[in-house]
Amino acid sequence: MARKRKATAAELTQSSADDLMEDLQSVLEDAEALLSATAGQAGERIQQVRARAEETVRVVRDRLTTAQEDLTRRAREALGDADEYVRENPWQSIGVAAGIAFLVGLLAGRR
């Protein structure tokens, strides 16, 4: 039987960020669909609201793209820094991991 590989904290963080980006993308798509559905509505007030909504969707889409690029860049830098630290300080890394495992064991044993 093959064992399932445990996800690292960095992978979980990246997964959460990816999920958030997908959710925001879905909200934007829904807003765009709503704008398309109301395109035939007449009236000055509706046109003003649609114009503001279209501008907001455009701004949010731009910010989302920028945030996604920034998050990806920072995550890669953090992973690189962590990898470099572990390679330069293997015994300290093992000690820190053992200490964390000990604390988790203590906390889990109390329950």
C-alpha positions in Angstrom: 0.0 0.0 0.0 1.5 3.4 -1.0 1.7 6.0 1.7 0.2 9.4 1.1 2.9 12.1 1.2 2.2 14.8 3.9 1.9 18.3 2.6 4.4 20.8 3.9 3.4 24.1 5.6 4.5 26.0 2.5 2.3 23.8 0.2 -0.7 24.2 2.6 -0.1 28.0 2.5 0.1 28.0 -1.2 -3.0 25.8 -1.5 -4.9 28.2 0.8 -3.8 31.2 -1.3 -4.7 29.4 -4.5 -8.2 28.6 -3.1 -8.6 32.2 -2.1 -7.6 33.4 -5.6 -10.0 30.9 -7.2 -12.8 32.2 -4.9 -12.1 35.8 -5.8 -12.0 34.9 -9.5 -15.4 33.2 -9.1 -16.8 36.3 -7.5 -15.5 38.5 -10.3 -17.0 36.1 -12.9 -20.3 36.2 -11.1 -20.3 40.0 -11.0 -19.4 40.2 -14.7 -22.3 37.8 -15.4 -24.7 40.0 -13.4 -23.5 43.0 -15.4 -24.1 41.2 -18.6 -27.6 40.1 -17.5 -28.6 43.7 -16.7 -27.2 45.1 -19.9 -30.6 45.5 -21.4 -32.1 47.4 -18.5 -32.9 51.0 -19.2 -32.7 54.0 -16.9 -30.1 56.6 -15.9 -29.7 55.2 -12.4 -29.2 51.7 -13.6 -26.6 52.8 -16.1 -24.7 54.8 -13.4 -24.7 51.7 -11.1 -23.5 49.5 -13.9 -20.7 51.9 -14.8 -19.5 52.0 -11.2 -19.8 48.2 -11.0 -17.8 47.7 -14.2 -15.1 50.0 -13.0 -15.0 48.2 -9.6 -14.7 44.8 -11.3 -11.9 46.1 -13.5 -10.0 47.5 -10.5 -10.5 44.3 -8.5 -9.4 42.2 -11.4 -6.2 44.2 -11.7 -5.5 44.1 -8.0 -6.2 40.4 -7.9 -3.7 39.8 -10.7 -1.1 41.9 -9.0 -1.7 40.2 -5.6 -1.5 36.8 -7.2 1.9 37.6 -8.8 3.2 39.2 -5.6 2.1 36.2 -3.5 3.6 33.7 -5.8 6.9 35.7 -5.8 7.0 36.0 -2.0 6.1 32.3 -1.5 9.0 31.3 -3.8 11.4 33.6 -2.0 10.3 32.2 1.4 10.7 28.6 0.2 14.2 29.4 -1.2 15.2 31.1 2.1 13.9 28.2 4.1 15.7 25.7 1.9 18.9 27.6 2.1 18.7 27.9 5.9 18.1 24.1 6.3 21.0 23.3 4.0 23.4 25.6 5.9 22.2 24.6 9.3 21.0 21.0 9.2 21.5 20.2 12.9 19.8 23.3 14.1 16.9 22.5 11.8 16.6 19.0 13.2 16.7 20.4 16.7 14.0 22.9 16.0 11.8 20.2 14.3 12.4 17.9 17.3 11.5 20.7 19.8 8.3 21.5 17.9 7.4 17.8 17.7 8.0 17.5 21.5 5.7 20.4 22.2 3.0 19.1 19.9 3.3 15.7 21.6 2.9 17.4 25.0 -0.2 19.4 23.9 -1.8 16.3 22.2 -1.1 14.2 25.3 -3.1 16.6 27.6 -6.3 15.9 25.7 
